[in-house]
Amino acid sequence: MYNHLFLNSFYTLTAALILSTAVARAQPYPSRPVRFIVPGPSGSSQELLARIVGNKLSQQMGQSFVVDARAGASGLIGLEAARTAAPDGYTLLAATSTLLSGLPALKPKLGYDPDRDFIALSRMASVANIVTVGAALGVDTAADFVKLAKARPGQLNFGSAGNGSPAHLAGAMFNVLAGVNTVHVPYKGSAQALVDIMAGQLQFIITSPLIALPQAKSGRIKLLATTGAKRDPLLPDLPVFADVVPGYEITQWWGIVLPAGAPAAISTRLHGEIITALKSPEVAGLLARQGTTAQPESPAEFSAYMKAERKRIAHIGKQANIILD
């Protein structure tokens, strides 16, 4: 009798566990808040974009997308937090051109593989950078700036968000293509470098409009040119830097990736929601106000783009003799 009761209890408990597991697995995604890791400081370009897209995803999916800014080590602290997170779809990474194109192209010994460790979903946005100088430098045009740089070799310093960052590559490309010698000064973020430019302690930075445009109104910095192949439709009054430095072109991008191993159904769902968000007039308009252009694309397109960028950056790095230890 006791054995019979024991077996009945055992079977009941087992059935309950199986049922509860099935129910848990059947819970719609997302059933709890999703963490959106930003590998940079609060107020950075990627954080602003992540908040715009994350807010829209929250509206669409009925669950919070919580932006988690992790600054330090040129973004590697944030990337590592995402890479080692549970691959359950509840952690996203706001990928940057630095982390998934720049560093892999320039750093021989890297602790991660962008193709192996992450699932590409889509770019969020891209933008041509802006050649930004301190007002105290006394130049008004890109041509004047190039002339000054040639006249003062080794005396002009440019800032960046760290070694291998877009601003670092942009400055290195300027040195190579214009035949000048300017000195790289890495910061924890472009916003901090811009503060020193406004204070007259740094001479220039080639950075994102998200960082430069709000500060241009102060009159302490000047915007000389954009770095795309043609005039930026969002900044039509600025000439392209290639007009005075032939062949100069560099853009910055931000995207969304998942830790490798995330379920295919979740990555497919997320991709669809991200594309819907990026194509919405609301998000496209907010991104445009930040000086960027929405870039909805397929995972395959995003992955191919990153690989092509790594190849291009490796070529720039070789010309500029940039090797990151």
VOGU-3710 file (C-alpha; in Angstrom, 3 decimals, decimal comma):
1> mynhlflnsf> 0,000/0,000/0,000  2,787/2,388/0,957  4,619/1,551/-2,260  1,438/2,223/-4,185  1,015/5,605/-2,504  4,673/6,426/-3,059  4,473/5,580/-6,741  1,317/7,625/-7,157  2,993/10,613/-5,475  6,118/10,147/-7,559
11> ytltaalils> 4,168/10,001/-10,832  2,088/13,017/-9,829  5,200/15,032/-8,984  6,923/13,979/-12,191  3,900/14,903/-14,275  3,716/18,286/-12,541  7,391/18,964/-13,249  7,013/18,008/-16,897  3,920/20,176/-17,202  5,588/23,157/-15,517
21> tavaraqpyp> 8,642/22,802/-17,769  6,439/22,651/-20,850  4,532/25,727/-19,712  7,796/27,582/-19,058  9,069/26,670/-22,485  5,812/27,714/-24,062  5,973/31,216/-22,547  5,938/33,807/-25,302  9,143/35,724/-25,935  9,917/38,052/-24,297
31> srpvrfivpg> 8,322/37,180/-20,959  10,684/39,397/-18,930  12,825/42,513/-19,507  15,554/42,308/-22,152  18,974/43,779/-21,391  20,429/45,939/-24,173  24,149/46,309/-23,435  25,863/49,426/-24,756  29,682/49,088/-24,867  30,315/52,726/-24,032
41> psgssqella> 29,558/55,505/-21,553  26,226/57,177/-20,892  25,640/59,917/-23,438  27,672/58,147/-26,127  26,442/57,763/-29,707  25,590/54,100/-29,278  23,641/54,739/-26,088  21,485/57,415/-27,740  20,701/55,088/-30,654  20,094/52,092/-28,390
51> rivgnklsqq> 17,566/54,095/-26,374  15,701/55,174/-29,503  15,495/51,640/-30,909  15,046/49,987/-27,494  12,090/52,223/-26,645  10,400/51,299/-29,911  11,033/47,586/-29,344  9,486/47,933/-25,879  6,348/49,405/-27,457  6,156/46,748/-30,148
61> mgqsfvvdar> 6,880/43,708/-27,981  5,186/44,742/-24,741  8,295/44,208/-22,637  11,036/46,525/-21,380  14,343/46,760/-23,233  16,688/48,087/-20,546  19,762/49,950/-21,819  22,850/48,978/-19,792  25,849/51,238/-20,530  29,213/49,520/-19,859
71> agasgligle> 32,142/51,859/-20,510  35,840/51,008/-20,574  38,621/49,324/-22,558  37,440/50,735/-25,912  34,117/48,943/-25,435  35,570/45,541/-24,593  34,029/45,491/-21,100  30,536/45,799/-22,538  31,258/43,336/-25,332  32,552/40,724/-22,889
81> aartaapdgy> 29,462/41,115/-20,701  27,301/40,360/-23,731  29,521/37,577/-25,097  29,411/35,627/-21,824  25,705/36,217/-21,135  23,228/33,345/-21,354  22,303/32,874/-25,040  18,585/32,993/-24,304  17,625/36,121/-26,222  17,452/38,290/-23,107
91> tllaatstll> 20,768/40,042/-23,754  21,472/42,151/-26,836  24,633/44,058/-27,720  24,647/47,458/-29,403  27,496/46,555/-31,748  29,864/49,251/-32,956  32,145/49,539/-35,952  35,058/49,592/-33,502  34,277/46,268/-31,851  33,114/44,171/-34,784
101> sglpalkpkl> 35,189/45,691/-37,596  38,005/47,925/-36,332  39,594/45,902/-33,547  39,280/42,508/-35,317  41,048/44,039/-38,328  43,873/45,655/-36,358  44,488/43,570/-33,254  46,375/40,293/-33,886  45,496/38,790/-30,495  41,836/39,307/-29,760
111> gydpdrdfia> 39,850/37,495/-27,076  36,761/37,095/-29,240  35,692/36,254/-32,763  32,950/38,534/-34,139  31,607/35,816/-36,455  31,825/32,919/-34,011  30,701/34,637/-30,807  27,744/36,678/-32,046  24,643/36,408/-34,222  24,288/39,389/-36,550
121> lsrmasvani> 20,769/40,868/-36,686  20,965/44,259/-38,428  22,719/47,576/-38,444  20,743/50,257/-36,629  22,232/53,298/-38,325  25,237/54,698/-40,124  26,689/58,152/-40,549  29,510/60,023/-42,189  31,745/61,634/-39,602  32,452/65,353/-39,284
131> vtvgaalgvd> 35,871/67,020/-39,292  35,593/69,066/-36,103  38,164/71,608/-34,898  38,466/73,932/-31,938  37,519/77,542/-32,632  40,867/78,592/-31,133  42,678/76,828/-34,001  41,764/79,747/-36,257  40,683/77,854/-39,395  37,360/78,247/-41,185
141> taadfvklak> 37,567/75,735/-44,042  38,810/72,216/-44,634  41,432/73,574/-47,030  42,749/75,932/-44,350  42,875/73,044/-41,892  44,912/70,816/-44,223  47,274/73,708/-44,954  47,813/74,280/-41,225  48,429/70,593/-40,556  51,096/70,508/-43,258
151> arpgqlnfgs> 52,746/73,629/-41,839  52,843/72,275/-38,277  53,942/68,606/-38,437  53,617/66,789/-35,114  51,991/69,800/-33,438  48,288/69,095/-33,958  46,662/66,476/-31,740  43,443/64,617/-32,516  41,198/62,789/-30,060  39,302/59,521/-30,284
161> agngspahla> 37,211/57,127/-28,207  40,200/54,777/-27,941  42,698/52,801/-29,991  41,078/51,291/-33,070  37,960/53,451/-32,740  36,444/55,150/-35,817  37,928/58,509/-34,812  41,374/56,904/-34,479  41,089/55,367/-37,941  39,746/58,632/-39,357
171> gamfnvlagv> 42,737/60,572/-38,034  45,170/57,936/-39,252  43,584/58,023/-42,712  43,980/61,815/-42,730  47,699/61,445/-41,998  48,161/58,902/-44,789  46,100/60,546/-47,536  46,968/64,183/-46,794  50,639/63,491/-46,114  50,547/65,148/-42,692
181> ntvhvpykgs> 51,726/64,188/-39,214  49,125/64,679/-36,484  49,244/62,947/-33,084  46,595/60,569/-31,759  45,346/61,062/-28,170  42,939/58,296/-27,043  40,121/59,038/-24,586  37,467/56,874/-22,929  34,877/58,424/-25,232  34,568/60,999/-28,008
191> aqalvdimag> 32,470/63,263/-25,786  35,408/63,631/-23,379  37,753/64,462/-26,257  35,339/67,114/-27,472  35,398/68,772/-24,052  39,174/69,206/-24,379  38,781/70,588/-27,903  36,369/73,210/-26,626  38,842/74,019/-23,849  41,654/74,452/-26,394
201> qlqfiitspl> 43,725/71,526/-25,079  43,134/69,391/-28,188  43,013/70,590/-31,789  40,589/68,340/-33,681  38,522/65,180/-33,879  36,825/63,439/-36,807  33,724/62,159/-35,077  30,035/61,389/-35,274  27,453/64,171/-35,758  25,692/62,761/-32,690
211> ialpqaksgr> 28,577/64,083/-30,618  29,610/67,160/-32,611  26,336/68,789/-33,670  24,953/69,637/-30,210  28,253/71,300/-29,251  28,642/73,294/-32,472  25,989/75,737/-31,246  28,346/76,856/-28,473  30,685/78,493/-30,977  33,701/76,831/-29,368
221> ikllattgak> 34,049/74,253/-32,139  33,737/74,464/-35,910  32,416/71,833/-38,321  34,502/71,851/-41,504  33,461/68,866/-43,640  31,804/65,460/-43,679  33,651/62,246/-44,519  31,273/60,426/-46,853  31,717/59,946/-50,578  29,185/62,733/-51,245
231> rdpllpdlpv> 27,463/65,504/-49,326  25,363/64,264/-46,438  21,665/64,993/-47,122  21,251/65,722/-43,410  24,134/68,244/-43,512  23,994/69,651/-47,060  25,857/72,853/-46,214  29,060/71,010/-45,304  31,459/70,007/-48,119  33,020/66,563/-48,249
241> fadvvpgyei> 36,565/66,203/-46,936  37,540/64,355/-50,126  37,340/67,689/-51,959  40,644/68,668/-50,328  41,954/65,196/-49,390  41,301/63,017/-52,478  40,159/59,487/-51,696  39,147/60,272/-48,127  36,019/58,384/-47,019  35,084/56,912/-43,663
251> tqwwgivlpa> 31,727/56,194/-42,068  30,595/54,974/-38,673  27,888/52,425/-37,961  26,033/50,814/-35,076  24,166/47,509/-35,095  22,520/44,851/-32,961  23,854/41,354/-32,301  22,981/38,442/-30,008  25,346/36,124/-28,114  26,002/33,000/-30,194
261> gapaaistrl> 23,758/30,058/-29,381  20,533/32,015/-29,035  17,524/30,040/-30,330  16,831/30,560/-34,022  13,161/31,322/-33,354  14,128/34,166/-31,010  16,758/35,639/-33,326  14,267/35,532/-36,202  11,590/37,220/-34,065  14,007/39,896/-32,874
271> hgeiitalks> 15,244/40,596/-36,379  11,711/41,100/-37,628  10,879/43,457/-34,767  14,106/45,442/-35,270  13,376/45,892/-38,981  9,839/47,038/-38,183  11,234/49,554/-35,676  13,889/50,910/-38,041  11,404/51,300/-40,888  8,914/53,182/-38,732
281> pevagllarq> 8,698/56,937/-39,490  9,042/57,610/-35,758  12,413/55,878/-35,351  13,746/56,978/-38,747  12,913/60,562/-37,823  14,557/60,339/-34,400  17,692/58,833/-35,939  17,764/61,585/-38,577  17,591/64,217/-35,832  20,742/62,658/-34,406
291> gttaqpespa> 22,416/63,023/-37,800  22,249/59,322/-38,703  20,463/57,229/-41,318  18,510/54,085/-40,397  20,015/50,923/-41,930  17,534/48,025/-41,779  19,031/44,928/-43,406  19,048/41,149/-43,292  21,424/39,217/-41,008  23,292/37,998/-44,086
301> efsaymkaer> 23,714/41,548/-45,395  24,911/42,799/-42,005  27,391/39,940/-41,647  28,783/40,463/-45,162  29,096/44,202/-44,558  31,107/43,682/-41,351  33,489/41,304/-43,109  34,026/43,778/-45,961  34,688/46,570/-43,460  37,288/44,466/-41,633
311> kriahigkqa> 39,108/43,923/-44,905  39,013/47,649/-45,747  40,156/48,711/-42,271  42,999/46,200/-42,298  44,206/47,866/-45,515  44,020/51,337/-43,919  45,809/50,052/-40,822  48,615/48,602/-42,893  49,111/51,909/-44,742  49,068/53,884/-41,472
321> niild> 51,141/51,270/-39,623  48,446/50,808/-36,969  49,016/47,644/-34,934  47,133/47,204/-31,675  48,865/44,983/-29,110
//
